[in-house]
Amino acid sequence: MLRTAEFWVLVAFVVFVVLAFKPLRKAVTGALDERAEQIRKQLDEANKLREEAQATLASYKRKQRDALKEAEEIVTHAKAEAERLRAEAAKALESSLARREAQALDKIRQAEEQAVGEVRNLAVDVAIAATRKVLTEQIDERRSAGLVDQAIAELPTKLH
């Protein structure tokens, strides 16, 4: 057996494998370790990206809630402001109507006073005309001159 070529080929092959195994093992384990490290880095990066994505999602959800809350506050404020403006406009309208009513009543009062004055003046004119007519028809000249003299005599006492 030690003399056969197959035996020595087998021994050479085993020695070759044993001698080649150590450096080959280092190269294979180094490559596997390097690949494992790359995978670990990729996993760490993926976990980091996932955490950032979750944080960003939580931030956007929080911002969305805040925006909705702010929108509700704006709507509530707008409704309150609209109600205040409506009440203010109603009050202004009521005030304007009261002013116009007072102006109309004042104009009516002035028209009544003017009408009463005109009626009074007309009554005085009618009374004077009637008196003149009665006096001219019923008083003669002699009596008329006596009345004029009497009126002239009473004039200084009536003026002072």
Secondary structure, 3 states (H helix, E strand, C coil): CCCCHHHHHHHHHHHHHHHHHHHHHHHHHHHHHHHHHHHHHHHHHHHHHHHHHHHHHHHHHHHHHHHHHHHHHHHHHHHHHHHHHHHHHHHHHHHHHHHHHHHHHHHHHHHHHHHHHHHHHHHHHHHHHHHHHHHHHHCCHHHHHHHHHHHHHHHHHHHC
